[in-house]
Amino acid sequence: MKRRTLDFIFAGGGVLVAVLLVVLGLVVQDQYNFAKDYVKGELGAQKITFATELTDEEKSWKPGSKCLTENAGKLMETGKQAECYASYFIALHMRKAAREAYPEGTYSDDTYATMGAKRSALQKAYDAALADKGATDAATVEAKKQLDAATSLRSTFQTGETLRGLLLTTYGFSIFGDKAGLAALVCFIVAALIAVLSAAGFVHAFLAKPDEMVLGGGK
């Protein structure tokens, strides 16, 4: 086979592969743009703004809490901001609600799900206090106080965990979008490299002697 013919085959194949990679990159880039715009639109519609004034605890609760300071006063519009708000603002205030309801730390590590059984136990204790004619008014009042605190805390957990779940789901969706954007960039870079190599192949084909043979051929 003539070297020029072989060069044209490889260079032409490279051009085809480069075109396919560009098309794939455009498709994946479109998915990235959709994910980015969707996340921004949905989060922006919630009108959640990061607090401008933060307590010392909010600033240093966990190593990642510094994101609250970095986003202070900003409207939530990105998946990363949603993850920050859910993991370091909502989560902290849920823990604070537990501490305020039970300063002794009884339910400091509980969730909406685990509070269900504990609230049921407190409800039974209160019902028993009401039924016990020998129970003092103070005991009944205390049982009611414990029940009300658990009910309120469970409601707080439900609201907080629901919002956290929605925000973290949005964050997860945005991560897929970011990966799509990265994949599109890789496609474009590889396509550009192949295009350069193909161009070099065409140049080499035109520079090669018309009768030069390769792959076992003679002159």
C-alpha positions as CSV (number, residue, x, y, z in Angstrom):
1,M,0.0,0.0,0.0
2,K,1.2,3.5,-0.8
3,R,2.2,5.6,2.2
4,R,0.1,8.5,1.0
5,T,-3.0,6.2,0.8
6,L,-2.3,5.0,4.3
7,D,-1.9,8.5,5.6
8,F,-5.2,9.6,4.1
9,I,-7.0,6.6,5.7
10,F,-5.6,7.3,9.2
11,A,-6.1,11.1,8.8
12,G,-9.6,10.7,7.5
13,G,-10.5,8.3,10.3
14,G,-9.1,10.7,12.8
15,V,-11.3,13.5,11.4
16,L,-14.3,11.2,11.7
17,V,-13.5,10.3,15.3
18,A,-12.9,14.0,16.1
19,V,-16.3,15.0,14.6
20,L,-18.1,12.2,16.6
21,L,-16.4,13.4,19.8
22,V,-17.4,17.0,19.1
23,V,-21.0,15.9,18.6
24,L,-20.9,13.8,21.8
25,G,-19.4,16.8,23.6
26,L,-22.2,19.1,22.4
27,V,-24.8,16.6,23.6
28,V,-23.2,16.2,27.0
29,Q,-22.6,20.0,27.3
30,D,-26.3,20.5,26.6
31,Q,-27.1,18.2,29.6
32,Y,-24.7,20.2,31.7
33,N,-26.4,23.5,30.7
34,F,-29.8,22.0,31.5
35,A,-28.8,20.8,34.9
36,K,-27.1,24.1,35.8
37,D,-30.1,26.2,34.7
38,Y,-32.6,23.8,36.3
39,V,-30.8,23.9,39.6
40,K,-30.4,27.7,39.5
41,G,-34.1,28.2,38.6
42,E,-35.5,25.8,41.2
43,L,-33.3,27.1,44.0
44,G,-33.8,30.7,43.1
45,A,-37.5,30.2,43.2
46,Q,-37.3,29.3,46.9
47,K,-35.7,32.7,47.7
48,I,-33.4,31.3,50.4
49,T,-30.8,33.8,51.4
50,F,-27.8,33.0,53.6
51,A,-27.8,35.0,56.9
52,T,-25.5,38.0,56.9
53,E,-24.8,37.9,60.6
54,L,-23.6,34.5,62.0
55,T,-23.0,33.4,65.5
56,D,-19.6,32.0,66.5
57,E,-21.2,28.5,66.7
58,E,-22.5,28.8,63.1
59,K,-19.1,29.9,61.9
60,S,-17.2,27.1,63.5
61,W,-19.6,24.2,64.2
62,K,-17.8,21.9,61.8
63,P,-14.8,22.4,59.5
64,G,-17.1,23.0,56.5
65,S,-19.1,25.7,58.3
66,K,-16.9,28.4,56.8
67,C,-19.0,28.1,53.6
68,L,-21.8,29.9,55.5
69,T,-19.5,32.9,55.9
70,E,-18.4,32.7,52.3
71,N,-22.0,32.8,51.1
72,A,-23.3,35.3,53.7
73,G,-26.0,37.5,52.2
74,K,-26.1,35.5,48.9
75,L,-29.2,34.1,47.3
76,M,-29.0,30.3,47.0
77,E,-28.7,29.4,43.3
78,T,-26.1,26.5,43.1
79,G,-26.0,22.9,44.2
80,K,-22.9,23.6,46.3
81,Q,-24.7,26.4,48.2
82,A,-27.7,24.0,48.8
83,E,-25.3,21.4,50.2
84,C,-23.7,24.1,52.5
85,Y,-27.1,25.4,53.8
86,A,-28.4,21.9,54.4
87,S,-25.3,20.4,56.0
88,Y,-24.1,23.3,58.1
89,F,-27.1,25.6,58.8
90,I,-30.2,23.5,58.9
91,A,-28.4,20.6,60.6
92,L,-26.9,22.8,63.3
93,H,-30.2,24.4,64.1
94,M,-31.9,21.1,64.4
95,R,-29.3,20.1,67.0
96,K,-29.8,23.4,68.7
97,A,-33.5,22.8,68.8
98,A,-32.8,19.4,70.5
99,R,-30.5,21.1,73.1
100,E,-33.1,23.8,73.8
101,A,-35.9,21.3,74.3
102,Y,-33.8,19.0,76.4
103,P,-30.7,20.8,77.9
104,E,-29.6,17.5,79.4
105,G,-29.0,16.1,75.9
106,T,-31.6,13.4,76.0
107,Y,-32.4,13.7,72.3
108,S,-29.4,15.4,71.0
109,D,-28.6,12.7,68.4
110,D,-32.2,11.8,67.4
111,T,-34.0,12.2,64.2
112,Y,-37.6,12.4,63.1
113,A,-37.7,8.7,62.7
114,T,-36.2,7.8,66.1
115,M,-38.3,10.4,67.9
116,G,-41.5,8.5,66.9
117,A,-41.0,5.7,69.4
118,K,-39.8,8.0,72.1
119,R,-42.7,10.3,71.7
120,S,-45.1,7.3,71.9
121,A,-43.4,6.3,75.2
122,L,-43.9,9.8,76.6
123,Q,-47.6,9.7,75.4
124,K,-48.1,6.5,77.4
125,A,-46.4,8.0,80.4
126,Y,-48.7,11.0,80.3
127,D,-51.8,8.9,79.8
128,A,-50.7,6.7,82.7
129,A,-50.3,9.9,84.9
130,L,-53.7,11.0,84.0
131,A,-55.2,7.6,84.8
132,D,-53.3,7.3,88.1
133,K,-55.5,8.9,90.7
134,G,-52.5,8.8,93.1
135,A,-50.3,10.9,90.8
136,T,-49.6,14.4,91.8
137,D,-50.5,17.4,89.7
138,A,-46.8,18.1,89.4
139,A,-46.1,14.7,88.0
140,T,-48.9,15.1,85.4
141,V,-47.7,18.5,84.4
142,E,-44.2,17.3,84.0
143,A,-45.3,14.4,81.9
144,K,-47.3,16.8,79.7
145,K,-44.3,19.1,79.5
146,Q,-42.1,16.2,78.3
147,L,-44.7,15.1,75.8
148,D,-45.2,18.6,74.3
149,A,-41.4,19.1,74.0
150,A,-41.0,15.8,72.2
151,T,-43.9,16.5,69.9
152,S,-42.5,20.0,69.1
153,L,-39.0,18.6,68.5
154,R,-40.3,15.8,66.3
155,S,-42.2,18.4,64.2
156,T,-39.0,20.5,64.0
157,F,-37.0,17.4,62.9
158,Q,-39.6,16.6,60.2
159,T,-39.5,20.1,58.7
160,G,-35.7,20.4,58.9
161,E,-35.1,16.9,57.5
162,T,-37.5,17.4,54.7
163,L,-35.9,20.6,53.6
164,R,-32.4,19.1,54.0
165,G,-33.4,16.1,51.9
166,L,-34.7,18.3,49.1
167,L,-31.6,20.6,49.1
168,L,-29.2,17.6,49.2
169,T,-31.1,15.9,46.4
170,T,-30.7,19.1,44.3
171,Y,-27.0,19.1,45.2
172,G,-26.7,15.5,44.0
173,F,-28.4,16.5,40.7
174,S,-26.0,19.4,40.3
175,I,-23.0,17.0,40.8
176,F,-24.2,14.9,37.8
177,G,-24.4,18.1,35.8
178,D,-20.9,19.1,36.8
179,K,-19.6,15.6,35.8
180,A,-21.4,16.1,32.4
181,G,-19.7,19.4,32.0
182,L,-16.3,17.8,32.7
183,A,-17.0,14.9,30.3
184,A,-17.9,17.5,27.6
185,L,-14.6,19.3,28.2
186,V,-12.7,16.0,27.9
187,C,-14.5,15.2,24.6
188,F,-13.6,18.6,23.2
189,I,-9.9,18.4,24.2
190,V,-9.5,14.9,22.8
191,A,-11.3,15.9,19.6
192,A,-8.9,18.9,19.3
193,L,-5.9,16.6,19.7
194,I,-7.1,14.1,17.2
195,A,-7.9,16.9,14.8
196,V,-4.3,18.2,15.1
197,L,-2.9,14.7,14.5
198,S,-5.2,14.3,11.5
199,A,-4.1,17.6,10.1
200,A,-0.5,16.4,10.5
201,G,-1.4,13.2,8.8
202,F,-2.8,15.1,5.8
203,V,0.3,17.2,5.6
204,H,2.5,14.1,5.8
205,A,0.4,12.5,3.0
206,F,1.0,15.4,0.6
207,L,4.7,15.5,1.5
208,A,5.2,11.8,0.9
209,K,6.5,10.6,-2.4
210,P,3.6,9.5,-4.6
211,D,5.2,6.0,-5.2
212,E,6.4,5.4,-1.7
213,M,5.2,2.0,-0.4
214,V,4.6,0.7,3.2
215,L,3.4,-2.5,4.8
216,G,5.6,-4.8,2.8
217,G,5.3,-3.0,-0.5
218,G,8.3,-2.1,-2.6
219,K,9.1,1.0,-4.6
